[in-house]
């Protein structure tokens, strides 16, 4: 967990980042518009944005031959579509295609992903009317890839994502700059990445972002400042959430299981091809729990292997390391299974909590038999076991056929 007192050391540099963004917070600023694009969905960052391309700015400043202004209007259209400025943007995009994107080397459009992103976003906002420009942008990106010129700035990969739908490949290394660390954190938080990092990689990156923001803050533009500001602020608020989150919050989420099963698909006989999501074994309950837990707790670990105890190897169903918590799922086919479950949990508690990463256990029982008369007895028995902090028992929804009943119906 990130120490919360780091916020005190970070504040002066967070103010520097804010100032860098505010300096570009004016109508038609390409850097300001990209900063807005990065920060607009951040609830913890409040800015009175003034970057929109107003009627006064368009009438006084906009020229369809000016690449910066066309890119600026592209960002504006992406954020404020539909817009009365669509014809002007379309005129500007048509002129962009007349350019050599690689002419001018370091001053070329191919070497300026901030501008290129504005052109791509504007083309996407206009849809079919700008399809030729979007195709032109894609061809530029393909040439950049072939020439080995697509990785000089991480923002290029985001342009690929917008133009082609290519998810960003996250590459972890020890030499990433603060801007690169912040960019990939932003990409992952917005679910634009292809590969899933490990929890350790995420934690290491977040520590580096906070440390470098506090001790060695470097950025070259308002947009880079926006990426760093976004990530550092998100990490701090994540740490605050971790500090208040407890095992009982996980149990509260799991108690919504029965209510959520109202929409579980089990079509009647009247349909030609009825869809029925069967829940017949523990593994299927684990699958449902994974969907629930992963939605709330992104660092939940599935089937975490624990250290061996003697000749035996143990594997917890789910683990949330930051809470030092294990969630164990059980499936009861009949009322007789409850006694067996009590014994299994009692036997598993010692090896589970012997792992120093974990200190507590929540037991989740799916009762396929709806033997509600057994629930309280089992719950109280399990709560008396060392390390068990909560027990959640849910019954099979009535629309699902019980496993035992289905077995009897189908015969031996």
Phi, psi and omega per residue, in radians:
X1 nan 2.480 -3.140
X2 -1.321 2.238 3.099
X3 -1.047 2.251 -3.059
X4 -1.206 -0.428 -3.132
X5 -1.233 -0.132 3.063
X6 -1.123 -0.404 3.123
X7 -1.033 -0.594 3.135
X8 -1.123 -0.725 3.135
X9 -1.284 -0.488 -3.091
X10 -1.388 -0.474 -2.949
X11 -0.933 -0.808 3.132
X12 -1.027 -0.690 -3.135
X13 -1.364 -0.507 2.992
X14 -1.098 -0.641 3.078
X15 -1.139 -0.652 3.080
X16 -1.093 -0.738 3.121
X17 -1.112 -0.765 3.125
X18 -1.058 -0.764 -3.133
X19 -1.100 -0.705 3.129
X20 -1.069 -0.677 3.107
X21 -1.220 -0.774 -3.100
X22 -1.119 -0.516 3.116
X23 -1.122 -0.399 3.107
X24 -1.842 0.198 -3.101
X25 -1.497 1.278 -3.136
X26 -2.555 2.713 -3.084
X27 -0.985 2.295 3.034
X28 1.420 0.043 3.114
X29 -1.340 2.075 -3.129
X30 -1.099 -0.758 3.113
X31 -1.112 -0.719 3.114
X32 -1.145 -0.667 3.133
X33 -1.199 -0.651 3.065
X34 -1.184 -0.696 3.082
X35 -1.049 -0.715 3.082
X36 -1.096 -0.721 3.123
X37 -1.046 -0.661 -3.124
X38 -1.303 -0.674 -2.932
X39 -1.782 -0.178 -2.958
X40 -1.078 -0.434 -3.115
X41 -1.757 0.216 -3.123
X42 -1.588 1.860 -3.079
X43 -1.176 -0.377 -3.092
X44 -1.485 -0.155 -3.088
X45 -1.989 2.036 -3.091
X46 -1.926 2.079 3.100
X47 -2.371 2.407 3.019
X48 -1.467 1.560 -2.998
X49 -1.200 2.335 3.118
X50 -2.177 0.358 -3.007
X51 -1.501 -0.197 -3.073
X52 -1.023 2.523 3.104
X53 -1.378 1.722 -3.075
X54 -1.357 2.927 3.081
X55 -1.050 -0.710 3.137
X56 -1.087 -0.721 3.140
X57 -1.174 -0.772 -3.123
X58 -1.076 -0.791 -3.105
X59 -1.165 -0.642 -3.037
X60 -1.596 -0.549 -2.956
X61 -1.995 -0.617 -2.912
X62 -1.194 2.275 3.019
X63 -2.293 2.237 -3.089
X64 -1.138 -0.220 3.107
X65 -1.617 -0.129 -3.117
X66 -1.601 1.968 -3.026
X67 -1.091 -0.735 3.125
X68 -1.035 -0.752 -3.087
X69 -1.251 -0.604 3.063
X70 -1.157 -0.759 3.101
X71 -1.087 -0.710 3.126
X72 -1.069 -0.767 3.133
X73 -1.181 -0.513 3.054
X74 -1.117 -0.816 3.059
X75 -1.026 -0.759 -3.123
X76 -1.072 -0.796 -3.120
X77 -1.115 -0.634 3.113
X78 -1.076 -0.672 -3.090
X79 -1.535 -0.374 -3.020
X80 -2.350 0.844 3.121
X81 -1.643 2.429 -0.003
X82 -1.335 2.825 -3.084
X83 -2.512 2.574 3.098
X84 -1.205 -0.151 -3.103
X85 -1.589 0.129 -3.098
X86 -0.976 -0.774 3.132
X87 -1.065 -0.668 3.128
X88 -1.160 -0.730 3.116
X89 -1.122 -0.733 -3.141
X90 -1.066 -0.694 3.080
X91 -1.068 -0.779 3.139
X92 -1.134 -0.703 3.140
X93 -1.158 -0.646 3.092
X94 -1.060 -0.649 -3.130
X95 -1.300 -0.502 3.105
X96 -1.058 -0.673 -3.101
X97 -1.144 -0.317 3.126
X98 -1.387 -0.167 -3.090
X99 -1.471 2.760 2.900
X100 -1.615 1.906 -3.027
X101 -1.132 -0.276 -3.073
X102 -1.871 -0.001 -3.123
X103 -1.327 2.339 3.123
X104 1.739 0.065 3.115
X105 0.865 -1.928 -3.030
X106 -1.182 -0.280 3.114
X107 -1.687 0.005 -3.070
X108 -1.293 2.852 3.093
X109 -1.098 -0.622 -3.132
X110 -1.150 -0.366 3.120
X111 -1.743 0.168 -3.133
X112 -2.249 1.456 -3.087
X113 -1.136 -0.391 3.097
X114 -1.117 -0.816 3.085
X115 -1.169 -0.809 -3.078
X116 -1.052 -0.658 3.101
X117 -1.113 -0.715 3.101
X118 -1.063 -0.697 3.107
X119 -1.128 -0.765 -3.141
X120 -1.116 -0.827 -3.119
X121 -1.107 -0.691 3.093
X122 -1.112 -0.713 3.111
X123 -1.110 -0.736 3.110
X124 -1.128 -0.677 -3.122
X125 -1.139 -0.608 -3.118
X126 -1.447 -0.249 3.064
X127 1.194 -2.369 -3.029
X128 -1.020 -0.575 -3.112
X129 -1.076 -0.480 -3.109
X130 -1.970 0.396 -3.073
X131 -1.103 -0.577 3.128
X132 -1.156 -0.700 3.128
X133 -1.184 -0.678 3.105
X134 -1.098 -0.730 3.100
X135 -1.105 -0.677 3.100
X136 -1.096 -0.757 3.110
X137 -1.072 -0.721 3.121
X138 -1.099 -0.690 3.123
X139 -1.164 -0.626 3.075
X140 -1.093 -0.791 3.139
X141 -1.108 -0.696 3.118
X142 -1.112 -0.694 3.095
X143 -1.154 -0.697 3.098
X144 -1.047 -0.732 3.127
X145 -1.098 -0.790 -3.119
X146 -1.133 -0.580 -3.121
X147 -1.464 -0.059 -3.091
X148 1.258 0.537 -3.074
X149 -2.021 0.492 -3.054
X150 -1.845 0.055 -3.052
X151 -2.198 0.317 3.120
X152 -1.314 -0.349 3.115
X153 -2.520 2.255 -3.121
X154 -1.044 -0.395 -3.137
X155 -1.075 -0.464 3.129
X156 -1.002 -0.669 -3.122
X157 -1.182 -0.499 3.052
X158 -1.260 -0.614 3.060
X159 -1.081 -0.729 3.053
X160 -1.015 -0.752 -3.117
X161 -1.059 -0.790 -3.117
X162 -1.250 -0.722 -3.051
X163 -1.342 -0.627 -2.998
X164 -2.147 -0.139 -3.085
X165 1.345 0.280 -3.123
X166 -1.410 2.008 -3.140
X167 -1.142 2.634 -3.052
X168 -1.398 2.220 3.057
X169 -1.434 2.072 -3.127
X170 -1.487 2.101 3.137
X171 -1.965 2.052 -3.125
X172 -1.636 2.325 3.111
X173 -2.716 2.906 -3.052
X174 -1.507 -0.125 -3.027
X175 -1.919 0.294 -3.133
X176 -1.225 2.434 3.074
X177 -1.311 2.926 3.106
X178 -1.036 -0.739 3.107
X179 -1.053 -0.760 3.128
X180 -1.136 -0.712 3.085
X181 -1.067 -0.794 -3.106
X182 -1.172 -0.680 3.136
X183 -1.068 -0.847 -3.098
X184 -1.219 -0.506 3.025
X185 -1.118 -0.752 3.116
X186 -1.092 -0.759 3.128
X187 -1.061 -0.768 -3.109
X188 -1.203 -0.675 3.127
X189 -1.155 -0.455 3.124
X190 -1.719 0.201 3.029
X191 0.984 0.823 3.111
X192 -1.924 0.149 -3.016
X193 -1.738 2.751 -3.090
X194 -1.594 -0.767 -3.038
X195 -1.896 2.557 -3.110
X196 -1.649 2.135 3.079
X197 -1.325 2.851 3.053
X198 -1.356 2.834 3.091
X199 -1.039 -0.678 -3.137
X200 -1.111 -0.717 3.107
X201 -1.106 -0.740 3.101
X202 -1.067 -0.824 -3.122
X203 -1.113 -0.723 3.121
X204 -1.085 -0.773 3.130
X205 -1.084 -0.761 -3.104
X206 -1.142 -0.665 3.080
X207 -1.116 -0.727 3.125
X208 -1.110 -0.730 -3.129
X209 -1.053 -0.834 -3.137
X210 -1.161 -0.740 -3.098
X211 -1.115 -0.818 -3.105
X212 -1.255 -0.574 3.061
X213 -1.097 -0.653 -3.121
X214 -1.374 -0.604 -2.956
X215 -1.973 -0.394 -3.042
X216 -2.594 0.982 -3.052
X217 -1.256 2.087 3.108
X218 -2.394 2.325 3.047
X219 -2.715 2.748 -3.033
X220 -1.970 -0.104 -3.068
X221 -2.780 2.933 3.098
X222 -1.127 -0.604 -3.132
X223 -1.218 -0.689 3.054
X224 -1.101 -0.715 3.081
X225 -1.041 -0.656 -3.133
X226 -1.129 -0.766 3.112
X227 -1.065 -0.789 -3.117
X228 -1.161 -0.765 3.135
X229 -1.070 -0.779 3.129
X230 -1.019 -0.844 -3.071
X231 -1.209 -0.817 -3.115
X232 -1.057 -0.738 3.140
X233 -1.163 -0.755 3.125
X234 -1.066 -0.740 -3.123
X235 -1.121 -0.715 3.130
X236 -1.111 -0.770 3.138
X237 -1.211 -0.559 3.051
X238 -1.091 -0.709 3.123
X239 -1.132 -0.677 3.092
X240 -1.106 -0.700 3.100
X241 -1.133 -0.704 3.110
X242 -1.079 -0.650 -3.088
X243 -1.138 -0.531 -3.100
X244 -1.682 -0.288 -3.094
X245 -1.296 2.369 -3.132
X246 -2.357 2.993 -3.117
X247 -1.027 -0.599 -3.115
X248 -1.108 -0.455 3.095
X249 -1.211 -0.610 3.072
X250 -1.158 -0.762 3.119
X251 -1.075 -0.661 3.131
X252 -1.100 -0.670 3.084
X253 -1.123 -0.766 -3.105
X254 -1.159 -0.497 3.136
X255 -1.214 -0.222 3.071
X256 -1.424 -0.009 -3.066
X257 -0.976 -0.888 -3.063
X258 -1.085 -0.764 3.130
X259 -1.108 -0.668 -3.138
X260 -1.183 -0.470 -3.118
X261 -1.247 -0.051 3.074
X262 -1.015 -0.583 -3.117
X263 -1.680 0.216 3.125
X264 -1.159 2.310 -2.960
X265 -1.372 2.086 3.078
X266 -2.628 1.482 -3.051
X267 -1.228 2.640 3.108
X268 -1.368 3.083 -3.083
X269 -1.221 -0.281 -3.048
X270 -1.216 -0.324 -3.113
X271 -1.473 2.587 -3.127
X272 -1.153 -0.728 3.109
X273 -2.241 1.336 -3.107
X274 -1.126 2.458 3.083
X275 -1.785 2.212 -3.119
X276 -2.363 1.996 3.131
X277 -1.519 1.717 -3.071
X278 -1.364 2.501 3.026
X279 -2.151 1.701 -2.995
X280 -2.026 -0.153 -3.077
X281 -2.702 2.986 -3.073
X282 -1.052 -0.654 -3.102
X283 -1.032 -0.673 -3.132
X284 -1.223 -0.591 3.044
X285 -1.141 -0.714 3.104
X286 -1.066 -0.673 3.123
X287 -1.075 -0.746 3.131
X288 -1.152 -0.761 3.138
X289 -1.084 -0.648 3.111
X290 -1.053 -0.775 3.107
X291 -1.029 -0.745 -3.119
X292 -1.195 -0.920 -3.051
X293 -1.158 -0.710 -3.109
X294 -1.141 -0.490 3.125
X295 -1.205 -0.541 -3.110
X296 -1.743 -0.614 -3.005
X297 -2.195 1.583 -3.035
X298 -1.115 -0.263 -3.130
X299 -1.709 0.196 3.112
X300 -1.118 2.432 -3.117
X301 -1.875 2.299 -3.118
X302 -1.612 2.204 3.094
X303 0.904 1.113 -3.128
X304 -1.355 2.091 3.135
X305 -1.338 2.261 -3.091
X306 -1.774 2.835 3.119
X307 -1.030 2.561 3.126
X308 -1.157 2.564 3.025
X309 -2.140 1.865 -3.030
X310 1.144 -2.247 3.139
X311 -1.570 -0.045 -3.000
X312 -1.748 2.485 3.041
X313 -1.926 2.394 -3.094
X314 -2.112 2.596 3.139
X315 -2.424 2.067 3.115
X316 -1.363 2.521 3.139
X317 -1.070 -0.900 -3.138
X318 -2.489 2.526 3.076
X319 -2.340 2.424 3.021
X320 -2.098 1.724 -2.963
X321 -1.098 -0.673 -3.073
X322 -1.146 -0.402 3.082
X323 -1.743 -0.027 -3.078
X324 0.930 0.767 -2.962
X325 -2.177 2.399 2.999
X326 -1.931 2.435 3.015
X327 -2.022 2.114 -3.104
X328 -1.969 2.229 -3.116
X329 -1.786 2.446 3.104
X330 -2.322 2.675 -3.113
X331 -2.154 2.119 3.131
X332 -1.851 2.066 3.127
X333 -1.507 -0.552 -3.128
X334 -2.539 3.023 -3.133
X335 -1.087 -0.505 -3.129
X336 -1.191 -0.345 -3.110
X337 -1.236 -0.377 -3.075
X338 -1.126 -0.702 3.103
X339 -1.120 -0.680 3.124
X340 -1.150 -0.687 3.127
X341 -1.120 -0.731 3.105
X342 -0.997 -0.756 -3.126
X343 -1.171 -0.725 -3.131
X344 -1.094 -0.764 -3.138
X345 -1.142 -0.712 3.122
X346 -1.047 -0.711 3.139
X347 -1.252 -0.535 -3.059
X348 -1.502 -0.392 -3.034
X349 -0.971 -0.818 -3.062
X350 -1.099 -0.916 3.122
X351 -1.147 -0.587 3.129
X352 -1.090 -0.888 -3.014
X353 -1.529 0.003 3.016
X354 -1.238 -0.481 3.061
X355 -1.174 2.170 -3.059
X356 -1.153 -0.242 3.118
X357 -1.291 -0.325 -3.017
X358 -2.212 2.488 -3.121
X359 -2.204 -0.278 -3.048
X360 -2.527 2.893 -3.007
X361 -2.451 2.332 2.961
X362 -1.935 2.275 3.117
X363 -1.790 2.222 3.090
X364 -2.011 2.145 -3.116
X365 -2.076 2.172 3.033
X366 -1.698 2.025 -3.077
X367 -1.695 1.707 -3.135
X368 -1.246 -0.360 -3.096
X369 -1.600 -0.134 -3.084
X370 0.951 0.713 3.121
X371 -1.498 1.207 -3.002
X372 -1.111 -0.388 -3.130
X373 -1.169 -0.300 -3.128
X374 -1.635 -0.223 -2.966
X375 -1.075 -0.909 -3.045
X376 -1.131 -0.695 3.139
X377 -1.060 -0.813 -3.141
X378 -1.179 -0.697 -3.139
X379 -1.063 -0.824 -3.127
X380 -1.128 -0.672 3.130
X381 -1.121 -0.732 -3.121
X382 -1.223 -0.630 -3.131
X383 -1.164 -0.343 3.096
X384 -1.391 -0.193 -3.118
X385 -1.403 2.445 -3.134
X386 -1.029 2.279 3.084
X387 1.617 -0.331 3.130
X388 -1.413 1.989 -3.071
X389 -1.736 -0.329 3.106
X390 -2.847 2.695 3.110
X391 -2.322 2.179 3.120
X392 -2.029 2.095 3.135
X393 -2.084 2.188 -3.139
X394 -2.159 2.662 3.141
X395 -1.820 2.680 3.080
X396 -1.022 2.339 3.050
X397 -1.074 2.582 -3.043
X398 -1.130 -0.449 -3.113
X399 -1.284 -0.288 3.110
X400 -1.567 2.388 3.065
X401 -1.265 2.398 3.101
X402 -1.156 2.551 -3.129
X403 -1.033 -0.779 -3.104
X404 -1.147 -0.733 -3.135
X405 -1.143 -0.698 3.130
X406 -1.135 -0.651 3.134
X407 -1.142 -0.732 3.141
X408 -1.169 -0.647 -3.111
X409 -1.181 -0.681 -3.095
X410 -1.392 -0.268 3.124
X411 1.523 3.114 -3.111
X412 -1.188 nan nan
